[in-house]
Amino acid sequence: MLLLTSWSLLETRGASKPLYVSLYGMTSVTQIEDEFYRQLHPVLSHPGMKLAGAVSKGLLKAAFKIDLNSDGKDDGTISPSLPELDLRTGLDDPRGRLLVFDDLERCRIPVSEVLGFVNAYVEHEKLKAIIVANETKVMEGDETYLEIKEKLIGQTLEVLPETQAAFASFLTLISDQRTRDFLEEHADVVLAVHAEGGRGNLRTLKHAMWDFEKLSRHFEKRHWDKSPSMTKALRGVLATSMERRAGKMVEADLERLVGNTFSRIFHKEASAKTTAADEIDDRYKQIDFDDIVISVGVLAGMLFRGDVDGDAIRASLDASSDFLQPEEQPLWHRAHHTFYGDDDEADIVAAQVEHAFASGSVKARGQLMHLFGIRLWFSTLGLIDRNRQQVVDEGLAYIAKLEDAGEIAEIDRSSFDRDNSFFQTRVIDETTPEYRTLADAYSEASNRVLRSKYLTIAHELIRRLPCEPDEVLLDMVVNNVRSAPYFDQPILAALPPEYFVKCVLGWPPKIQSQALNILHGRHELRHGDMLTSERAWVTRVDDLLTAALPAQRPMSRERLRAAIARKLTPLRPTSDTSAVGP
């Protein structure tokens, strides 16, 4: 018995046509026998029968005639009197029959059962067999495999891919001439990255080269002119693409990997745990994932959602330290990179950070959050004359001043950035209690700003509702079309319920129905306690509309009564039985 890693490289000399079966997804050895039977049967083995899928002897209950080529003539008959499976059929010497079992690692039958099944043909029927498999994955799925292998498998051959030849072939598939030339010039880089992370899989190499082309076809001459920078981009794209296609990296891992060395170091030291991003970083010794020129946002869009935006690609390159002059780089970015600078440079940047903080010149939320994390880090290192509690207290005072000046930003919860990651870079110290205190304080200030606008927002939504009810619904109710900015904000509670009821009674019947549908859609999912105050408001609206029913004309009264019963009354607290219809 041989164990190979690729069936395509096998040659069989002096043997009859082998019987080949893919074990992919098979759940019983009966399925293997059925596939061999199909190949041995003179009719079932016809190429036209493959269109019908797998054929089982157990399904052939009666004789029927078959037209394989649709010419109106019978090409054969399958009889209910089928002979038993004999893999030696038509052989003078049974040793001439070769059985090939592919995809053992993808089989759902226990490995021990499959190998026992194969061994029965080898030992008792004197046939030859080859098992084709990724042995590493077989071992991952069955701890007993090695013990069984020692007893049953006679010889193991390992087939290694001809990477250089494959690379030359894949180059012909690159349609962008500038990209093809660059890849050819940097073949050693491509092959080295693949050797570190490709796991011997040539498909991942091909797709990684294609992924690089998706981005590089949008590069401009000023980018190509900096060959070392493009080489860093090449390494980063190849590595992340191969990890993604190997199923070893999800988007959250990519976010931790690219541009977040400090955060991962601090997290690893604090938790003593290694993340998937740490493992990827360790695998690619030649790549600095903090310096791959392409931003994590662009990479994530391309690898996980198929987004390829030429403007965004060029902007990410231009914003990198390779294309920005040092004086053009944001202060937070320069501070991050002091880790790689000398002590004099670190002192200069620390002084600049303190000057910017003292002057109150940093207003944008993302830059400020980075500044908070950097000051905590610098405090720990002794680069600034502040302890961590002082940094927190000064940060809270900074936020209070921004709020008093009306300069607190509303938080866009639909954006890529969160309170621990901005500009596709995680905040230093983002997992510490001190940073969380500052981030939460900013979020609370932002929520206060938003709440102060509830009445204005609610009036605007009510004004729009008769003209564009579908748009108002998408703003207020969770949906699959776009982000609903107010789905969990109790903005309607800022309106007097009497005013809302007056609006409803004045709207046409269709708009009345849509308005109550919006209320029902907002509250039927009950998003935690976020809309609690608005639920009390909805109950009051229910009461007021019900009280107004007797004054309505007959058809309007019945229509509103039915709508209230379906849309509003079910939203009342379960203990509240005060709502009574006419």
C-alpha positions as a printed NumPy array, in Angstrom:
array([[  0.   ,   0.   ,   0.   ],
       [  1.244,   3.475,  -0.848],
       [  0.264,   6.725,   0.777],
       [  0.674,   9.616,  -1.625],
       [ -0.222,  13.279,  -1.369],
       [ -1.28 ,  13.758,  -4.999],
       [ -3.027,  11.298,  -7.368],
       [ -2.111,  13.396, -10.412],
       [  1.545,  12.402, -10.087],
       [  0.862,   8.669, -10.075],
       [  1.8  ,   6.507, -13.057],
       [  0.564,   2.934, -13.427],
       [  2.507,   0.785, -15.842],
       [  1.499,  -2.697, -16.954],
       [ -1.76 ,  -2.713, -14.989],
       [ -5.409,  -2.722, -15.998],
       [ -7.411,   0.478, -15.747],
       [ -7.457,   1.398, -12.071],
       [-10.684,   1.821, -10.151],
       [-10.678,   5.287,  -8.617],
       [-12.952,   6.551,  -5.861],
       [-12.945,   9.852,  -4.025],
       [-13.789,   9.352,  -0.364],
       [-14.829,  13.005,  -0.014],
       [-17.949,  13.146,   2.179],
       [-18.596,   9.401,   2.118],
       [-20.304,   8.073,   5.232],
       [-20.27 ,   4.295,   4.689],
       [-18.183,   1.67 ,   2.904],
       [-21.318,   0.696,   0.973],
       [-20.942,   3.943,  -0.958],
       [-17.409,   2.904,  -1.923],
       [-18.661,  -0.459,  -3.195],
       [-21.438,   1.25 ,  -5.169],
       [-18.916,   3.48 ,  -6.923],
       [-16.703,   0.514,  -7.834],
       [-19.768,  -1.351,  -9.084],
       [-20.723,   1.607, -11.269],
       [-17.263,   1.648, -12.854],
       [-17.265,  -2.091, -13.516],
       [-20.776,  -2.31 , -14.991],
       [-20.728,  -1.947, -18.807],
       [-23.718,   0.435, -18.791],
       [-23.284,   2.248, -15.518],
       [-19.666,   3.059, -16.367],
       [-20.748,   4.993, -19.485],
       [-19.85 ,   8.718, -19.176],
       [-23.501,   9.622, -19.695],
       [-24.451,   7.893, -16.455],
       [-22.28 ,  10.265, -14.453],
       [-24.906,  12.929, -15.022],
       [-27.284,  10.923, -12.884],
       [-24.944,  10.966,  -9.886],
       [-24.089,   8.014,  -7.682],
       [-25.921,   4.786,  -8.458],
       [-26.585,   2.227,  -5.77 ],
       [-27.406,  -1.419,  -6.39 ],
       [-30.058,  -1.128,  -3.747],
       [-31.991,   1.351,  -5.907],
       [-32.111,  -0.928,  -8.942],
       [-35.32 ,  -2.81 ,  -8.088],
       [-36.555,  -3.455, -11.626],
       [-35.207,  -3.758, -15.14 ],
       [-35.257,  -0.51 , -17.123],
       [-33.819,   0.626, -20.408],
       [-31.434,   3.548, -20.825],
       [-30.879,   6.041, -23.648],
       [-27.433,   7.5  , -22.865],
       [-27.034,   9.822, -25.855],
       [-30.667,  10.929, -26.416],
       [-30.815,   9.426, -29.9  ],
       [-34.099,   7.636, -29.244],
       [-32.468,   4.211, -29.148],
       [-31.893,   1.963, -26.152],
       [-28.222,   1.825, -25.21 ],
       [-28.558,  -0.8  , -22.54 ],
       [-30.673,  -2.424, -19.898],
       [-30.106,  -2.621, -16.182],
       [-31.51 ,  -5.848, -14.821],
       [-32.738,  -6.52 , -11.305],
       [-30.622,  -9.703, -11.418],
       [-27.328,  -7.97 , -10.678],
       [-24.207,  -9.986,  -9.901],
       [-22.372,  -9.406,  -6.665],
       [-19.42 ,  -7.056,  -6.715],
       [-16.222,  -8.81 ,  -7.815],
       [-13.288,  -6.483,  -8.346],
       [-11.344,  -9.274, -10.07 ],
       [-13.802,  -9.403, -12.984],
       [-12.064,  -9.647, -16.365],
       [ -8.614, -10.208, -14.893],
       [ -6.316, -13.125, -15.639],
       [ -4.205, -12.07 , -12.676],
       [ -6.039, -10.255,  -9.86 ],
       [ -2.764,  -8.564,  -8.949],
       [ -3.272,  -6.455, -12.055],
       [ -6.229,  -4.619, -10.502],
       [ -5.304,  -1.329,  -8.846],
       [ -7.661,   0.428,  -6.431],
       [ -7.144,   4.133,  -5.773],
       [ -8.748,   5.767,  -2.732],
       [ -8.459,   9.572,  -2.808],
       [ -9.272,  12.28 ,  -0.211],
       [ -8.936,  10.092,   2.88 ],
       [ -8.694,  13.219,   5.071],
       [-12.107,  14.399,   3.805],
       [-13.868,  11.093,   4.453],
       [-16.568,  10.975,   7.141],
       [-16.085,   7.249,   7.732],
       [-13.733,   6.489,  10.654],
       [-10.19 ,   6.075,   9.345],
       [ -9.828,   2.683,  11.005],
       [-12.931,   1.419,   9.186],
       [-11.752,   2.689,   5.806],
       [ -8.3  ,   1.158,   6.214],
       [ -9.807,  -2.129,   7.354],
       [-12.055,  -2.138,   4.271],
       [ -9.078,  -1.493,   1.978],
       [ -6.951,  -4.083,   3.743],
       [ -9.579,  -6.773,   3.124],
       [ -9.091,  -6.385,  -0.64 ],
       [ -5.307,  -6.295,  -0.333],
       [ -4.9  ,  -9.25 ,   2.035],
       [ -7.731, -11.53 ,   0.908],
       [ -8.323, -10.609,  -2.751],
       [ -4.634,  -9.956,  -3.535],
       [ -5.429,  -6.618,  -5.18 ],
       [ -3.234,  -3.561,  -5.071],
       [ -4.335,  -0.329,  -3.433],
       [ -3.143,   3.245,  -3.191],
       [ -4.451,   5.738,  -0.676],
       [ -4.051,   9.384,  -1.606],
       [ -4.244,  11.794,   1.305],
       [ -2.954,  14.798,   3.142],
       [ -1.455,  12.743,   5.947],
       [ -1.118,  15.707,   8.298],
       [ -4.874,  16.3  ,   8.248],
       [ -5.565,  12.581,   8.666],
       [ -3.471,  12.568,  11.832],
       [ -5.267,  15.683,  13.1  ],
       [ -8.611,  13.939,  12.706],
       [ -7.697,  10.531,  14.164],
       [ -5.172,  10.011,  16.947],
       [ -5.043,   6.246,  16.25 ],
       [ -4.017,   6.688,  12.612],
       [ -0.265,   6.226,  13.055],
       [ -0.749,   2.991,  14.993],
       [ -3.095,   1.625,  12.316],
       [ -0.838,   2.82 ,   9.514],
       [  2.134,   0.906,  10.902],
       [  0.191,  -2.355,  10.684],
       [ -1.602,  -1.91 ,   7.36 ],
       [  0.319,   0.429,   5.055],
       [  3.337,  -1.06 ,   3.357],
       [  5.04 ,   2.013,   1.896],
       [  4.649,   5.776,   2.195],
       [  5.744,   8.164,  -0.53 ],
       [  5.692,  11.918,  -0.105],
       [  5.15 ,  14.02 ,  -3.209],
       [  6.408,  17.59 ,  -3.039],
       [  5.083,  20.314,  -5.354],
       [  7.333,  21.744,  -8.041],
       [  6.857,  25.284,  -6.819],
       [  9.145,  27.039,  -9.253],
       [  7.519,  25.411, -12.261],
       [  4.082,  26.197, -10.849],
       [  5.073,  29.82 , -10.256],
       [  6.164,  30.177, -13.881],
       [  2.835,  28.764, -14.987],
       [  0.848,  31.017, -12.651],
       [  2.685,  34.07 , -14.009],
       [  1.006,  33.509, -17.375],
       [ -2.362,  33.93 , -15.625],
       [ -1.505,  37.459, -14.452],
       [ -3.103,  39.805, -16.966],
       [ -1.696,  43.116, -15.675],
       [  1.67 ,  43.489, -17.374],
       [  3.263,  45.715, -14.695],
       [  2.263,  43.269, -11.98 ],
       [  3.506,  40.286, -13.983],
       [  6.9  ,  41.931, -14.529],
       [  7.175,  42.8  , -10.833],
       [  6.292,  39.271,  -9.729],
       [  8.783,  37.8  , -12.158],
       [ 11.506,  40.151, -10.88 ],
       [ 10.677,  39.17 ,  -7.3  ],
       [ 10.18 ,  35.447,  -7.789],
       [ 12.524,  34.755,  -4.886],
       [ 10.297,  36.81 ,  -2.57 ],
       [  7.128,  35.038,  -3.699],
       [  8.64 ,  31.577,  -3.321],
       [ 10.16 ,  32.407,   0.074],
       [  6.819,  33.597,   1.47 ],
       [  5.096,  30.528,   0.07 ],
       [  7.732,  28.278,   1.606],
       [  7.044,  29.788,   5.027],
       [  3.275,  29.699,   4.936],
       [  2.011,  27.947,   1.814],
       [  1.895,  24.518,   3.463],
       [  2.883,  22.995,   0.116],
       [ -0.447,  24.003,  -1.441],
       [ -0.007,  25.398,  -4.934],
       [ -3.598,  26.635,  -5.152],
       [ -2.952,  29.077,  -2.32 ],
       [  0.083,  30.392,  -4.191],
       [ -1.929,  30.943,  -7.371],
       [ -4.761,  32.723,  -5.548],
       [ -2.334,  34.81 ,  -3.486],
       [ -0.703,  36.046,  -6.705],
       [ -4.152,  36.873,  -8.072],
       [ -5.031,  38.717,  -4.861],
       [ -1.894,  40.827,  -5.193],
       [ -2.848,  41.634,  -8.773],
       [ -6.326,  42.781,  -7.645],
       [ -4.625,  45.494,  -5.622],
       [ -1.509,  46.196,  -7.682],
       [ -3.371,  46.953, -10.901],
       [ -4.484,  50.136,  -9.078],
       [ -0.968,  51.226,  -8.089],
       [  0.408,  54.306,  -9.819],
       [  3.885,  55.025, -11.134],
       [  4.932,  56.846,  -7.95 ],
       [  4.16 ,  53.662,  -6.043],
       [  5.927,  51.288,  -8.442],
       [  8.96 ,  53.578,  -8.398],
       [  9.533,  52.64 ,  -4.755],
       [ 10.357,  49.005,  -5.346],
       [ 11.283,  48.221,  -1.697],
       [  7.88 ,  49.5  ,  -0.578],
       [  6.077,  47.421,  -3.18 ],
       [  8.083,  44.395,  -2.043],
       [  6.8  ,  44.898,   1.511],
       [  3.263,  45.14 ,   0.142],
       [  3.807,  41.956,  -1.872],
       [  4.952,  40.024,   1.19 ],
       [  2.029,  41.252,   3.269],
       [ -0.612,  40.466,   0.658],
       [  0.798,  37.009,  -0.126],
       [  0.987,  35.993,   3.539],
       [ -2.464,  37.242,   4.551],
       [ -4.036,  35.774,   1.417],
       [ -2.524,  32.338,   2.044],
       [ -3.617,  32.352,   5.685],
       [ -7.126,  33.387,   4.697],
       [ -7.419,  30.68 ,   2.04 ],
       [ -5.975,  28.052,   4.371],
       [ -8.818,  28.844,   6.781],
       [ -6.371,  29.925,   9.486],
       [ -7.357,  33.584,   9.698],
       [-10.656,  35.386,  10.229],
       [-11.093,  39.14 ,   9.912],
       [-10.553,  39.747,  13.627],
       [ -7.203,  37.935,  13.375],
       [ -6.192,  40.18 ,  10.472],
       [ -7.056,  43.273,  12.517],
       [ -4.861,  42.027,  15.362],
       [ -2.043,  41.08 ,  12.998],
       [ -1.514,  44.156,  10.835],
       [ -0.251,  47.283,  12.54 ],
       [ -0.842,  45.984,  16.049],
       [  2.396,  44.45 ,  17.275],
       [  2.359,  46.487,  20.491],
       [ -1.213,  45.566,  21.323],
       [ -0.503,  41.878,  20.742],
       [  2.667,  42.008,  22.862],
       [  0.835,  43.667,  25.749],
       [ -2.114,  41.283,  25.447],
       [  0.148,  38.241,  25.356],
       [  2.068,  39.413,  28.418],
       [ -1.145,  40.152,  30.319],
       [ -3.022,  36.983,  29.406],
       [ -0.129,  34.548,  28.787],
       [ -2.127,  33.335,  25.771],
       [ -1.053,  33.086,  22.143],
       [ -3.552,  34.252,  19.546],
       [ -3.96 ,  33.177,  15.923],
       [ -2.375,  36.493,  14.927],
       [  0.674,  35.69 ,  17.071],
       [  1.026,  32.307,  15.365],
       [  0.816,  33.869,  11.906],
       [  3.396,  36.489,  12.851],
       [  5.736,  33.763,  14.1  ],
       [  5.282,  31.725,  10.918],
       [  6.476,  34.493,   8.577],
       [  9.907,  35.383,   9.916],
       [ 10.735,  37.742,   7.036],
       [  7.615,  39.931,   7.327],
       [  7.035,  42.9  ,   9.607],
       [  3.234,  43.081,   9.685],
       [  3.425,  46.603,  11.096],
       [  5.102,  47.721,   7.885],
       [  3.379,  46.23 ,   4.848],
       [  2.288,  49.561,   3.303],
       [ -1.263,  48.319,   2.537],
       [ -3.781,  49.158,   5.287],
       [ -5.685,  46.47 ,   7.137],
       [ -8.977,  48.014,   5.996],
       [ -8.069,  47.565,   2.325],
       [ -6.812,  44.026,   2.94 ],
       [ -9.911,  43.039,   4.912],
       [-12.2  ,  44.414,   2.233],
       [-10.436,  42.471,  -0.513],
       [ -9.923,  39.182,   1.352],
       [-13.237,  38.893,   3.197],
       [-15.754,  40.847,   1.132],
       [-14.272,  41.07 ,  -2.353],
       [-14.092,  44.877,  -2.163],
       [-11.44 ,  46.371,  -4.442],
       [-11.612,  50.178,  -4.408],
       [ -8.831,  51.796,  -6.426],
       [ -9.097,  55.141,  -4.622],
       [ -8.94 ,  53.453,  -1.209],
       [ -5.954,  51.35 ,  -2.279],
       [ -3.987,  54.375,  -3.468],
       [ -4.974,  56.364,  -0.371],
       [ -3.741,  53.595,   1.925],
       [ -0.374,  53.554,   0.161],
       [ -0.068,  57.331,   0.284],
       [ -0.914,  57.376,   3.997],
       [  1.789,  54.857,   4.86 ],
       [  5.114,  55.9  ,   6.332],
       [  6.786,  54.832,   3.075],
       [  5.086,  57.627,   1.139],
       [  4.447,  60.266,   3.809],
       [  7.273,  62.541,   4.831],
       [  8.064,  62.268,   8.572],
       [  6.649,  65.723,   9.233],
       [  3.428,  64.749,   7.428],
       [  2.777,  61.681,   9.558],
       [  0.171,  62.033,  12.323],
       [  1.615,  62.422,  15.803],
       [ -0.022,  59.24 ,  17.045],
       [  1.554,  57.319,  14.129],
       [  5.028,  58.668,  14.882],
       [  4.55 ,  57.826,  18.559],
       [  3.666,  54.225,  17.691],
       [  6.867,  53.914,  15.71 ],
       [  9.138,  55.178,  18.472],
       [  9.355,  51.497,  19.394],
       [ 11.715,  51.144,  16.419],
       [ 13.556,  54.448,  16.933],
       [ 16.377,  55.502,  19.228],
       [ 15.978,  57.063,  22.668],
       [ 16.583,  60.613,  21.454],
       [ 13.761,  60.275,  18.939],
       [ 11.493,  58.815,  21.631],
       [ 12.18 ,  61.813,  23.903],
       [ 11.361,  64.234,  21.084],
       [  8.08 ,  62.505,  20.225],
       [  7.105,  62.252,  23.915],
       [  7.618,  66.012,  24.273],
       [  5.478,  66.611,  21.172],
       [  2.723,  64.403,  22.596],
       [  2.706,  66.345,  25.868],
       [  2.658,  69.68 ,  24.034],
       [ -0.283,  68.573,  21.874],
       [ -2.152,  67.339,  24.942],
       [ -1.485,  70.476,  26.994],
       [ -2.549,  72.774,  24.156],
       [ -5.799,  70.865,  23.601],
       [ -5.095,  70.773,  19.863],
       [ -6.244,  67.164,  19.375],
       [-10.007,  67.131,  18.788],
       [-10.74 ,  64.184,  16.471],
       [-11.931,  61.144,  18.41 ],
       [ -9.611,  58.597,  16.777],
       [ -6.481,  60.684,  17.271],
       [ -7.491,  61.452,  20.859],
       [ -8.045,  57.789,  21.726],
       [ -4.609,  56.947,  20.321],
       [ -3.172,  59.83 ,  22.324],
       [ -4.714,  58.465,  25.541],
       [ -3.226,  55.011,  24.919],
       [  0.164,  56.48 ,  24.021],
       [  0.294,  58.62 ,  27.183],
       [ -0.511,  55.55 ,  29.302],
       [  2.272,  53.666,  27.548],
       [  4.755,  56.527,  27.877],
       [  3.832,  56.835,  31.561],
       [  4.64 ,  53.167,  32.139],
       [  7.97 ,  53.558,  30.325],
       [  8.859,  56.734,  32.225],
       [  8.96 ,  58.893,  29.08 ],
       [  6.569,  61.426,  30.635],
       [  6.436,  62.708,  34.214],
       [  2.975,  61.308,  34.963],
       [  1.747,  58.121,  36.623],
       [ -1.096,  56.16 ,  35.069],
       [ -3.777,  57.565,  37.384],
       [ -2.69 ,  61.103,  36.548],
       [ -2.982,  60.251,  32.847],
       [ -6.539,  59.011,  33.45 ],
       [ -7.537,  62.082,  35.468],
       [ -6.098,  64.447,  32.867],
       [ -7.824,  62.506,  30.087],
       [-11.197,  62.778,  31.845],
       [-10.692,  66.523,  32.247],
       [ -9.774,  66.782,  28.54 ],
       [-13.024,  65.017,  27.558],
       [-15.043,  67.311,  29.85 ],
       [-13.559,  70.395,  28.171],
       [-14.407,  69.053,  24.728],
       [-17.981,  68.383,  25.832],
       [-18.349,  71.886,  27.275],
       [-17.082,  73.316,  24.005],
       [-19.482,  71.18 ,  21.952],
       [-16.602,  69.305,  20.317],
       [-17.485,  65.733,  21.27 ],
       [-18.084,  63.62 ,  18.178],
       [-21.06 ,  61.333,  17.721],
       [-19.888,  57.736,  17.496],
       [-20.564,  56.054,  14.165],
       [-21.221,  52.492,  15.239],
       [-21.407,  51.314,  11.63 ],
       [-17.805,  52.315,  10.884],
       [-14.763,  50.044,  10.89 ],
       [-13.278,  51.891,  13.876],
       [-14.305,  51.044,  17.41 ],
       [-13.255,  52.623,  20.691],
       [-10.13 ,  50.438,  20.722],
       [ -9.119,  50.7  ,  17.058],
       [ -8.797,  53.729,  14.766],
       [ -7.256,  54.214,  11.333],
       [ -7.004,  50.388,  11.149],
       [ -4.605,  50.412,  14.106],
       [ -5.361,  49.211,  17.602],
       [ -4.839,  51.646,  20.438],
       [ -1.827,  50.933,  22.63 ],
       [ -2.932,  49.797,  26.116],
       [ -6.491,  49.308,  24.791],
       [ -7.217,  46.347,  27.086],
       [ -6.171,  48.029,  30.342],
       [ -8.694,  49.334,  32.927],
       [ -7.212,  52.821,  32.63 ],
       [ -7.8  ,  53.042,  28.899],
       [-11.271,  51.513,  29.253],
       [-12.132,  54.276,  31.745],
       [-11.197,  56.941,  29.204],
       [-12.9  ,  55.211,  26.254],
       [-16.106,  54.7  ,  28.265],
       [-16.049,  58.331,  29.398],
       [-15.875,  59.517,  25.787],
       [-18.691,  57.153,  24.808],
       [-20.869,  58.455,  27.641],
       [-20.181,  62.054,  26.601],
       [-21.026,  61.173,  23.009],
       [-24.283,  59.573,  24.148],
       [-25.169,  62.699,  26.104],
       [-24.611,  64.762,  22.968],
       [-26.832,  62.395,  21.012],
       [-29.568,  62.43 ,  23.665],
       [-29.609,  66.223,  23.591],
       [-30.549,  65.947,  19.91 ],
       [-33.322,  63.361,  20.353],
       [-36.189,  65.861,  20.143],
       [-34.81 ,  67.459,  16.968],
       [-34.185,  64.043,  15.385],
       [-37.664,  62.795,  16.343],
       [-39.378,  65.869,  14.859],
       [-37.407,  65.427,  11.638],
       [-38.378,  61.745,  11.386],
       [-42.05 ,  62.584,  11.965],
       [-41.824,  65.279,   9.284],
       [-40.33 ,  62.804,   6.801],
       [-42.569,  59.854,   7.59 ],
       [-45.58 ,  60.789,   5.366],
       [-43.29 ,  61.464,   2.366],
       [-40.703,  58.661,   2.718],
       [-41.978,  56.032,   5.17 ],
       [-39.634,  53.318,   3.884],
       [-36.56 ,  55.476,   4.528],
       [-37.757,  56.312,   8.041],
       [-38.29 ,  52.603,   8.71 ],
       [-34.713,  51.844,   7.569],
       [-33.447,  54.537,   9.952],
       [-35.36 ,  53.165,  12.935],
       [-35.679,  49.378,  12.545],
       [-32.999,  46.688,  12.159],
       [-32.985,  45.582,   8.524],
       [-30.918,  43.799,   5.87 ],
       [-30.639,  46.848,   3.59 ],
       [-28.412,  49.223,   5.563],
       [-27.434,  50.233,   9.049],
       [-30.288,  51.702,  11.107],
       [-28.694,  54.602,  13.049],
       [-31.503,  54.899,  15.607],
       [-32.613,  51.293,  16.063],
       [-31.537,  51.234,  19.721],
       [-31.917,  54.941,  20.556],
       [-35.173,  55.907,  22.381],
       [-35.533,  59.06 ,  20.311],
       [-39.343,  58.95 ,  20.11 ],
       [-39.619,  59.19 ,  23.887],
       [-38.466,  62.809,  23.543],
       [-41.758,  63.612,  21.758],
       [-44.936,  64.247,  23.77 ],
       [-47.1  ,  61.155,  23.053],
       [-50.081,  63.487,  22.555],
       [-48.235,  65.176,  19.677],
       [-47.464,  61.824,  18.022],
       [-51.09 ,  60.66 ,  18.357],
       [-52.313,  63.921,  16.824],
       [-49.962,  63.325,  13.854],
       [-51.162,  59.737,  13.427],
       [-54.826,  60.737,  13.432],
       [-54.122,  63.382,  10.792],
       [-52.229,  61.058,   8.421],
       [-53.825,  59.089,   5.543],
       [-54.761,  55.454,   6.34 ],
       [-51.687,  53.947,   4.65 ],
       [-49.281,  56.232,   6.542],
       [-51.109,  55.462,   9.82 ],
       [-50.505,  51.781,   9.219],
       [-46.844,  52.291,   8.322],
       [-46.242,  54.437,  11.416],
       [-47.602,  51.725,  13.731],
       [-45.636,  49.095,  11.804],
       [-42.443,  51.059,  12.532],
       [-43.244,  51.129,  16.238],
       [-43.937,  47.403,  16.235],
       [-40.749,  46.615,  14.282],
       [-38.608,  48.683,  16.652],
       [-39.878,  46.993,  19.784],
       [-40.801,  43.425,  18.875],
       [-37.146,  42.286,  19.058],
       [-36.662,  44.066,  22.414],
       [-33.   ,  45.083,  22.19 ],
       [-32.1  ,  44.638,  25.841],
       [-32.926,  47.674,  27.965],
       [-31.919,  50.245,  25.353],
       [-35.504,  51.174,  24.418],
       [-37.08 ,  50.788,  27.867],
       [-38.051,  54.452,  28.175],
       [-39.589,  54.404,  24.721],
       [-41.65 ,  51.316,  25.542],
       [-43.404,  53.258,  28.28 ],
       [-43.998,  55.963,  25.667],
       [-45.505,  53.361,  23.271],
       [-47.876,  52.207,  26.031],
       [-49.028,  55.805,  26.493],
       [-49.536,  56.139,  22.711],
       [-51.627,  52.945,  22.807],
       [-53.797,  54.421,  25.585],
       [-54.294,  57.745,  23.808],
       [-55.126,  56.181,  20.427],
       [-57.572,  53.781,  22.07 ],
       [-59.253,  56.684,  23.892],
       [-59.555,  58.556,  20.582],
       [-61.331,  55.704,  18.763],
       [-64.943,  56.611,  19.683],
       [-64.526,  60.006,  18.   ],
       [-63.45 ,  58.45 ,  14.682],
       [-65.758,  57.672,  11.777],
       [-66.757,  53.981,  11.475],
       [-64.194,  52.772,   8.938],
       [-61.323,  54.735,  10.484],
       [-62.326,  53.509,  13.93 ],
       [-62.298,  49.853,  12.852],
       [-59.043,  50.197,  10.916],
       [-57.25 ,  51.872,  13.826],
       [-58.708,  49.441,  16.352],
       [-57.373,  46.479,  14.378],
       [-53.952,  48.137,  13.907],
       [-53.665,  48.953,  17.619],
       [-54.593,  45.39 ,  18.553],
       [-51.989,  43.919,  16.179],
       [-49.138,  46.403,  16.479],
       [-49.243,  48.244,  19.803],
       [-51.09 ,  46.191,  22.411],
       [-48.675,  43.207,  22.09 ],
       [-45.854,  45.604,  23.047],
       [-47.39 ,  46.454,  26.422],
       [-45.773,  44.976,  29.548],
       [-47.152,  41.46 ,  30.14 ],
       [-48.608,  42.506,  33.498],
       [-50.429,  45.474,  31.934],
       [-54.02 ,  44.601,  31.037],
       [-55.39 ,  48.151,  31.109],
       [-55.749,  48.505,  27.347],
       [-59.381,  47.968,  26.414],
       [-60.72 ,  48.278,  22.863],
       [-64.105,  49.763,  22.001]])
